[in-house]
Amino acid sequence: MPLYQFEAERENLDRWAENKGADGIQAYWHETNRLSIDGKPTGIGD
């Protein structure tokens, strides 16, 4: 099993979310998360 050492926080997701804004994140969820990986409805956007 490899051992890993912490180097720094990853900031990409935080930056992406800040750029999208609350409305943009909501729209992203509606566009990409309507179905689960097995094709079942998630209830997002209903």
N, C-alpha and C positions, 0 to 999 in steps of 0.2 A: 504494500500500500504506500503510495507516495505521500510525502509530507510537504505541506505548503506553508509558506510564510506570508503573513499579511503585509502588503506593501502600501496600499492606499484604497480609499473608497472609490468606487466607480461612479462617475457623475453623469454619464450619458443619459440614463433614464430620467434623472431629475431635470436635466437641461431640455430633453425632449418634451416632458410634461409642461414645463414652464413655457416653452414656445407654443405648444398646442393651446394652452389655456383650458379652463374648465369646460367650456362649450365644445372645444375641439376634441377633448378626451371623450366626452359623451358621444360625439358623432363617431369617433373611432370605434368605440364599443359597439355602437349600433351597426356599423359597417362590417366589423370583423368577428364579432362574438355572438351572432344570432344562433349559430349551431355549435354544438360541442364537437370534439374531435371524432366522435363516432356518429355524427350527423343528427343528433337529437337536439330539439329546440332547448335553448338555455333560458328563455323568458326575458332576455334582454331586448328592449325595444318594443315590448308588448304594451 
